């Protein structure tokens, strides 16, 4: 994100000491920065995205410096818009843009943009949503490499900083910074426009956007590394982008609703996924009373909208699996037969090793642990491996972890312990390692197997 409170070393001590102002600015940044960046990017053009981000960042730093002494304004969002407007006009007058002859025209456009934001006209006529949609589609332009699409979307459309993006995707900060610089240079050199494609190119670009949104969600829902299992900020940003796409007539498609419903169903479980110590609680252990009922209700709404028409995508099937869990009052009441049927559909659509691995749990639930173990090891369309398959899951901790659970349930505690040791060597996050350590200790002690 352009604004990172952790790196705001030039902010006065009074601002940093106040428990209210930094939290308010951080919240406003999360809620308003995408609007500010998207609106100003439309005025200046995507070639000047870096300048736009700098303007928004400076507006937020000014809030941190001024508000602790002058007080928080009655409308903090309008204050930020005014400051961003003034900073943008100052940049124009300094000649920060190459197109000096456009200074007067751009200055007037900035003023009109700011007036519409402050008065609420932009929100009433949908201009805010339109600006953000254009920015998201620009970030996911087909000429931009996939990794760069993800980084640019998080930076420009979601307000994440280089440090946050690097932490989320296991990269160092200089690598992410250079990736962003190269991407913005490509946007300038190729004169990529800030627009939603026309009908002929919309669906292909929409698929690229959905892929990025789902990747952001998955990294937030089950982080690939670090001390936290869940990155709620990534989850919320992915859902926000999904809702933006679902609400816009030009991008509303059944598969958009399916992905949004899937993210809402899964995201609803987040309050119950870890205990007070940050330790993992499996689906069998979660207190379903803690599931977010508002998210579940929104999930059902979009699930119903997703089945309108003949389109069937992997998002639809994954959403149907999540819906089976969402409608079950207890873990014991889960309809595993229905879930297995859905996984069979999903394997036919997306025969990836991870999908097949997830399917083995449903196989074991319906047909028994021996069948689950066989599904882990036998080649074929429902198996985790295929002969010569370079995408097999040898380096994925959930493969030995799942085999360990199956062996433990069959009474083979020593075999289970060996698998848990292998999984521990691969587990990426601290909460997952602690879960495996507990299971390893219990298996070695001869305790009954945990439910899976």
C-alpha positions as CSV (number, residue, x, y, z in Angstrom):
1,X,0.0,0.0,0.0
2,X,1.2,3.6,-0.5
3,X,0.6,4.3,3.2
4,X,2.3,2.1,5.8
5,X,1.9,3.3,9.4
6,X,4.8,1.0,10.4
7,X,7.2,2.9,8.2
8,X,5.9,6.4,9.1
9,X,9.1,7.4,10.9
10,X,8.6,11.1,10.2
11,X,5.2,11.3,11.9
12,X,5.3,13.3,15.2
13,X,5.5,11.4,18.5
14,X,2.1,12.8,19.5
15,X,0.5,11.3,16.5
16,X,2.1,7.9,17.1
17,X,1.2,8.0,20.8
18,X,-2.4,8.7,20.2
19,X,-4.5,5.5,20.2
20,X,-7.2,7.1,18.0
21,X,-5.7,9.0,15.1
22,X,-3.4,6.3,13.6
23,X,-6.2,3.8,13.9
24,X,-8.6,6.1,12.2
25,X,-6.2,7.0,9.4
26,X,-5.4,3.3,8.9
27,X,-9.2,2.5,8.7
28,X,-9.7,5.4,6.3
29,X,-6.8,4.3,4.2
30,X,-8.3,0.8,3.9
31,X,-11.7,2.2,3.0
32,X,-10.9,5.3,1.0
33,X,-7.5,4.9,-0.6
34,X,-8.7,2.7,-3.5
35,X,-11.3,5.4,-4.3
36,X,-8.8,8.2,-4.2
37,X,-6.2,6.3,-6.3
38,X,-8.7,5.1,-8.8
39,X,-10.3,8.5,-9.2
40,X,-7.0,10.4,-9.6
41,X,-5.7,7.7,-11.9
42,X,-8.6,8.3,-14.2
43,X,-7.8,12.0,-14.3
44,X,-4.0,11.6,-14.7
45,X,-4.0,8.4,-16.7
46,X,-2.5,5.0,-15.6
47,X,1.0,6.1,-16.9
48,X,1.1,8.4,-13.8
49,X,0.0,5.8,-11.3
50,X,3.1,6.4,-9.2
51,X,2.4,10.1,-8.9
52,X,-1.2,9.4,-7.9
53,X,-0.1,6.9,-5.2
54,X,2.4,9.5,-3.9
55,X,-0.4,12.1,-3.6
56,X,-2.7,9.8,-1.7
57,X,0.2,8.8,0.6
58,X,1.1,12.4,1.4
59,X,-2.6,13.2,2.2
60,X,-2.6,10.4,4.7
61,X,0.7,11.5,6.3
62,X,-0.7,15.0,6.6
63,X,-3.6,13.6,8.5
64,X,-1.2,11.8,10.9
65,X,0.7,15.0,11.4
66,X,-2.2,17.5,11.7
67,X,-5.1,15.7,13.3
68,X,-3.5,15.0,16.7
69,X,-3.1,18.8,17.2
70,X,-5.9,20.3,15.3
71,X,-8.5,17.6,15.9
72,X,-10.2,15.1,13.6
73,X,-12.4,16.9,11.1
74,X,-16.1,16.2,11.0
75,X,-15.8,14.5,7.6
76,X,-12.3,12.9,7.5
77,X,-12.9,11.4,4.1
78,X,-13.8,14.8,2.6
79,X,-10.7,16.3,4.3
80,X,-8.5,13.6,2.6
81,X,-10.1,14.3,-0.8
82,X,-9.4,18.1,-0.4
83,X,-5.8,17.5,0.5
84,X,-5.3,15.0,-2.3
85,X,-6.9,17.5,-4.7
86,X,-4.5,20.3,-3.6
87,X,-1.5,18.1,-3.8
88,X,-2.4,16.9,-7.2
89,X,-2.9,20.5,-8.4
90,X,0.5,21.4,-6.9
91,X,2.1,18.5,-8.8
92,X,0.5,19.8,-12.0
93,X,1.8,23.3,-11.4
94,X,5.3,22.0,-10.7
95,X,5.3,20.3,-14.1
96,X,5.5,16.8,-12.6
97,X,3.7,15.6,-15.7
98,X,5.3,15.6,-19.2
99,X,2.2,17.0,-20.8
100,X,2.7,20.6,-19.5
101,X,0.1,21.9,-22.0
102,X,-2.6,19.9,-20.2
103,X,-2.0,21.6,-16.9
104,X,-5.2,23.8,-17.0
105,X,-7.4,21.0,-18.3
106,X,-6.1,18.5,-15.8
107,X,-6.4,21.0,-12.9
108,X,-10.1,21.5,-13.8
109,X,-10.6,17.7,-14.0
110,X,-9.0,17.3,-10.5
111,X,-11.3,19.9,-9.1
112,X,-14.4,18.3,-10.6
113,X,-13.4,14.9,-9.4
114,X,-12.8,16.2,-5.8
115,X,-16.1,18.2,-5.8
116,X,-18.0,15.0,-6.9
117,X,-16.3,12.9,-4.2
118,X,-17.0,15.4,-1.5
119,X,-20.7,16.1,-2.5
120,X,-21.5,12.4,-2.9
121,X,-22.4,12.8,-6.6
122,X,-19.7,10.3,-7.7
123,X,-21.2,7.6,-5.4
124,X,-24.7,8.4,-6.5
125,X,-23.9,8.0,-10.3
126,X,-21.6,5.0,-9.8
127,X,-18.4,6.9,-10.8
128,X,-16.5,5.6,-7.8
129,X,-17.2,2.0,-8.7
130,X,-16.5,2.6,-12.3
131,X,-13.1,4.1,-11.5
132,X,-12.2,1.2,-9.3
133,X,-13.3,-1.3,-11.9
134,X,-11.2,0.4,-14.5
135,X,-8.2,0.3,-12.2
136,X,-8.6,-3.4,-11.4
137,X,-8.9,-4.4,-15.1
138,X,-5.8,-2.3,-15.8
139,X,-3.8,-4.1,-13.2
140,X,-4.9,-7.4,-14.8
141,X,-4.1,-6.4,-18.4
142,X,-2.9,-9.5,-20.4
143,X,0.4,-7.9,-21.3
144,X,1.3,-7.8,-17.6
145,X,2.8,-11.1,-16.2
146,X,0.7,-12.9,-13.7
147,X,2.9,-12.3,-10.6
148,X,3.0,-8.6,-11.5
149,X,-0.8,-8.4,-11.9
150,X,-1.2,-9.7,-8.3
151,X,1.4,-7.2,-6.9
152,X,-0.1,-4.3,-8.8
153,X,-3.6,-5.1,-7.8
154,X,-2.7,-5.3,-4.2
155,X,-0.7,-2.0,-4.4
156,X,-3.0,0.1,-6.5
157,X,-6.5,-1.4,-6.1
158,X,-6.3,-2.6,-2.5
159,X,-3.8,-0.2,-0.9
160,X,-1.2,-2.7,0.2
161,X,2.4,-1.6,0.6
162,X,5.6,-3.2,-0.7
163,X,6.3,-4.7,2.8
164,X,2.8,-6.2,3.0
165,X,2.9,-7.7,-0.5
166,X,6.3,-9.1,0.1
167,X,5.2,-10.7,3.4
168,X,2.1,-12.1,1.9
169,X,3.8,-13.8,-1.1
170,X,7.1,-14.9,0.4
171,X,9.3,-12.4,-1.5
172,X,11.8,-9.8,-0.3
173,X,10.8,-6.2,-0.5
174,X,13.4,-5.1,-3.2
175,X,12.0,-7.9,-5.5
176,X,8.4,-6.6,-5.1
177,X,9.5,-3.0,-5.5
178,X,11.4,-3.8,-8.7
179,X,8.4,-5.8,-10.0
180,X,6.1,-2.8,-9.4
181,X,8.6,-0.4,-11.1
182,X,8.8,-2.6,-14.2
183,X,5.1,-3.1,-14.3
184,X,4.4,0.7,-14.2
185,X,7.0,1.3,-16.8
186,X,5.3,-1.3,-19.0
187,X,2.0,0.5,-18.5
188,X,3.6,3.8,-19.6
189,X,5.5,2.3,-22.6
190,X,2.6,0.3,-23.9
191,X,0.2,3.1,-23.2
192,X,-2.2,0.7,-21.4
193,X,-5.5,2.4,-21.0
194,X,-7.5,2.7,-17.8
195,X,-10.6,0.9,-19.0
196,X,-12.9,-2.1,-18.7
197,X,-12.6,-4.0,-22.0
198,X,-15.4,-4.0,-24.5
199,X,-17.7,-7.1,-24.8
200,X,-15.3,-8.9,-27.2
201,X,-12.5,-9.0,-24.7
202,X,-14.3,-8.7,-21.4
203,X,-14.7,-12.4,-20.5
204,X,-11.1,-13.3,-21.0
205,X,-9.9,-10.4,-18.9
206,X,-12.6,-11.0,-16.3
207,X,-11.2,-14.6,-15.9
208,X,-7.7,-13.1,-15.2
209,X,-9.2,-10.7,-12.7
210,X,-11.1,-13.5,-10.9
211,X,-7.9,-15.6,-10.8
212,X,-6.1,-12.7,-9.1
213,X,-8.9,-12.1,-6.6
214,X,-9.1,-15.8,-5.6
215,X,-5.3,-16.0,-5.2
216,X,-5.4,-13.0,-2.8
217,X,-8.3,-14.6,-0.9
218,X,-6.5,-17.9,-0.6
219,X,-3.3,-16.3,0.7
220,X,-5.4,-14.5,3.3
221,X,-7.4,-17.6,4.3
222,X,-4.4,-19.9,4.6
223,X,-1.2,-18.0,4.6
224,X,1.8,-19.7,3.0
225,X,4.2,-18.7,5.8
226,X,4.6,-16.7,9.0
227,X,3.2,-16.6,12.5
228,X,-0.4,-16.3,11.4
229,X,-2.6,-18.8,9.7
230,X,-5.1,-16.1,8.6
231,X,-4.4,-12.7,7.0
232,X,-7.9,-11.1,7.4
233,X,-6.9,-8.0,5.6
234,X,-6.3,-10.0,2.4
235,X,-9.5,-11.9,2.8
236,X,-11.5,-8.6,3.2
237,X,-9.8,-7.0,0.2
238,X,-10.6,-10.1,-2.0
239,X,-14.2,-10.0,-0.9
240,X,-14.4,-6.3,-1.5
241,X,-13.1,-6.7,-5.0
242,X,-15.6,-9.6,-5.6
243,X,-18.5,-7.5,-4.4
244,X,-17.3,-4.7,-6.7
245,X,-17.4,-7.1,-9.7
246,X,-20.7,-8.6,-8.7
247,X,-22.4,-5.2,-8.3
248,X,-21.3,-3.8,-11.7
249,X,-23.7,-4.7,-14.6
250,X,-20.8,-4.8,-17.0
251,X,-18.9,-7.5,-15.0
252,X,-21.8,-9.3,-13.3
253,X,-21.6,-13.0,-14.4
254,X,-22.7,-16.2,-12.7
255,X,-19.1,-17.2,-12.1
256,X,-18.5,-13.9,-10.3
257,X,-21.3,-14.6,-7.9
258,X,-20.0,-18.2,-7.5
259,X,-16.5,-17.0,-6.5
260,X,-17.9,-14.3,-4.2
261,X,-20.2,-16.8,-2.5
262,X,-17.3,-19.2,-2.1
263,X,-15.2,-16.5,-0.5
264,X,-18.0,-15.5,1.8
265,X,-18.8,-19.1,2.9
266,X,-15.2,-19.8,3.7
267,X,-14.4,-16.4,5.1
268,X,-17.4,-16.8,7.5
269,X,-15.4,-19.5,9.3
270,X,-12.4,-17.2,10.1
271,X,-13.6,-16.3,13.7
272,X,-13.6,-20.0,14.6
273,X,-10.4,-21.1,12.7
274,X,-8.0,-20.4,15.5
275,X,-8.2,-20.3,19.3
276,X,-7.2,-17.6,21.7
277,X,-3.6,-18.6,21.4
278,X,-3.6,-18.5,17.6
279,X,-3.6,-22.3,17.3
280,X,-5.4,-24.0,14.5
281,X,-8.9,-25.4,15.0
282,X,-9.9,-27.9,12.4
283,X,-13.4,-27.9,10.8
284,X,-14.4,-30.7,13.2
285,X,-13.2,-28.6,16.2
286,X,-14.7,-25.3,15.3
287,X,-17.6,-23.7,17.2
288,X,-20.0,-23.0,14.4
289,X,-21.8,-20.4,16.6
290,X,-18.8,-18.2,15.9
291,X,-19.2,-18.4,12.2
292,X,-20.0,-15.0,10.7
293,X,-23.8,-15.1,10.1
294,X,-23.8,-11.9,8.0
295,X,-21.2,-13.4,5.7
296,X,-23.1,-16.6,5.4
297,X,-26.3,-14.8,4.5
298,X,-24.5,-12.8,1.9
299,X,-22.9,-16.0,0.6
300,X,-26.4,-17.7,0.2
301,X,-27.6,-14.6,-1.7
302,X,-24.8,-14.8,-4.2
303,X,-24.9,-18.6,-4.3
304,X,-28.6,-18.4,-5.5
305,X,-27.6,-15.8,-8.1
306,X,-24.7,-17.9,-9.3
307,X,-27.0,-20.7,-10.5
308,X,-28.8,-18.5,-12.9
309,X,-28.0,-19.8,-16.4
310,X,-26.2,-22.8,-17.9
311,X,-22.6,-21.8,-16.9
312,X,-20.8,-24.3,-14.7
313,X,-17.2,-23.4,-13.6
314,X,-14.9,-24.7,-11.0
315,X,-16.0,-21.7,-8.8
316,X,-19.5,-23.0,-8.9
317,X,-18.5,-26.5,-7.8
318,X,-16.1,-25.2,-5.1
319,X,-18.9,-22.9,-3.9
320,X,-21.3,-25.9,-3.8
321,X,-18.9,-27.8,-1.6
322,X,-18.5,-24.8,0.8
323,X,-22.4,-24.5,0.8
324,X,-22.6,-28.1,2.1
325,X,-20.5,-27.2,5.0
326,X,-22.3,-23.9,5.5
327,X,-25.7,-25.5,5.8
328,X,-24.6,-28.3,8.2
329,X,-25.5,-27.4,11.8
330,X,-22.7,-29.7,13.1
331,X,-19.6,-31.4,11.7
332,X,-21.2,-34.8,12.3
333,X,-24.2,-33.9,10.2
334,X,-22.1,-33.0,7.2
335,X,-23.4,-34.6,4.0
336,X,-20.2,-36.2,2.8
337,X,-21.8,-38.1,0.0
338,X,-22.9,-34.8,-1.6
339,X,-19.5,-33.4,-1.0
340,X,-17.8,-36.4,-2.7
341,X,-20.2,-36.0,-5.7
342,X,-19.2,-32.4,-6.0
343,X,-15.5,-33.3,-5.8
344,X,-16.0,-35.7,-8.6
345,X,-17.4,-32.8,-10.7
346,X,-14.5,-30.6,-9.6
347,X,-11.9,-33.2,-10.6
348,X,-13.5,-33.4,-14.0
349,X,-13.2,-29.6,-14.4
350,X,-9.9,-29.0,-12.6
351,X,-7.9,-32.2,-12.1
352,X,-5.2,-30.6,-10.1
353,X,-3.2,-32.5,-7.4
354,X,-4.6,-30.2,-4.6
355,X,-8.2,-30.8,-5.7
356,X,-7.6,-34.6,-5.8
357,X,-5.9,-34.4,-2.3
358,X,-9.0,-32.6,-0.9
359,X,-11.2,-35.2,-2.5
360,X,-9.5,-38.0,-0.6
361,X,-11.0,-36.7,2.7
362,X,-14.5,-37.0,1.3
363,X,-13.6,-40.5,-0.1
364,X,-12.5,-41.6,3.4
365,X,-15.6,-40.2,5.0
366,X,-17.9,-42.0,2.6
367,X,-16.0,-45.2,1.8
368,X,-13.7,-45.6,4.8
369,X,-10.1,-44.9,5.7
370,X,-8.7,-47.7,3.5
371,X,-10.4,-46.2,0.5
372,X,-9.0,-42.8,1.5
373,X,-5.5,-44.2,1.6
374,X,-5.9,-45.9,-1.7
375,X,-7.1,-42.6,-3.2
376,X,-4.0,-40.9,-2.0
377,X,-1.7,-43.4,-3.7
378,X,-3.4,-45.0,-6.7
379,X,-2.8,-43.4,-10.1
380,X,-5.9,-42.4,-12.1
381,X,-8.2,-39.4,-12.5
382,X,-9.1,-39.3,-8.8
383,X,-5.6,-39.9,-7.4
384,X,-3.2,-37.4,-6.0
385,X,-0.3,-38.6,-8.2
386,X,-0.1,-39.6,-11.7
387,X,3.0,-41.4,-13.2
388,X,5.6,-38.8,-14.2
389,X,3.4,-36.0,-13.0
390,X,5.8,-33.1,-12.1
391,X,3.0,-31.3,-10.2
392,X,2.7,-34.1,-7.6
393,X,2.5,-32.9,-4.0
394,X,5.7,-34.3,-2.6
395,X,6.6,-30.9,-1.1
396,X,3.1,-30.1,0.2
397,X,2.7,-30.6,3.9
398,X,-1.0,-31.6,3.8
399,X,-0.2,-34.7,1.8
400,X,1.7,-36.5,4.7
401,X,-0.5,-34.8,7.2
402,X,-3.6,-36.3,5.6
403,X,-2.0,-39.7,5.3
404,X,-1.0,-39.5,8.9
405,X,-4.6,-38.8,10.0
406,X,-5.8,-41.8,7.9
407,X,-3.2,-44.1,9.4
408,X,-3.9,-42.8,12.9
409,X,-7.6,-43.5,12.5
410,X,-6.8,-47.1,11.3
411,X,-4.8,-47.7,14.5
412,X,-1.3,-47.4,13.0
413,X,0.0,-44.8,15.4
414,X,3.7,-45.4,14.5
415,X,3.0,-44.9,10.8
416,X,1.0,-41.8,11.5
417,X,3.8,-40.4,13.6
418,X,6.3,-40.9,10.7
419,X,3.9,-39.0,8.4
420,X,3.4,-36.1,10.9
421,X,7.2,-35.8,11.2
422,X,7.4,-35.5,7.4
423,X,4.6,-32.9,7.4
424,X,6.4,-30.9,10.1
425,X,9.4,-30.5,7.9
426,X,7.2,-28.9,5.3
427,X,4.6,-27.0,7.3
428,X,4.8,-23.3,6.4
429,X,3.1,-21.5,9.3
430,X,3.7,-21.6,13.0
431,X,0.1,-22.5,13.8
432,X,0.2,-25.4,11.4
433,X,3.5,-26.6,12.9
434,X,2.0,-26.5,16.4
435,X,-1.1,-28.5,15.3
436,X,1.2,-31.2,13.8
437,X,3.4,-31.2,16.9
438,X,0.3,-31.9,19.0
439,X,-0.8,-34.7,16.7
440,X,2.6,-36.2,16.7
441,X,2.8,-36.2,20.5
442,X,-0.7,-37.7,20.8
443,X,0.1,-40.4,18.2
444,X,3.3,-41.3,20.0
445,X,1.4,-41.5,23.3
446,X,-1.1,-43.9,21.8
447,X,-4.0,-41.5,22.2
448,X,-7.2,-41.9,20.1
449,X,-7.1,-40.4,16.7
450,X,-8.6,-36.9,16.1
451,X,-11.6,-36.6,13.9
452,X,-10.7,-35.5,10.3
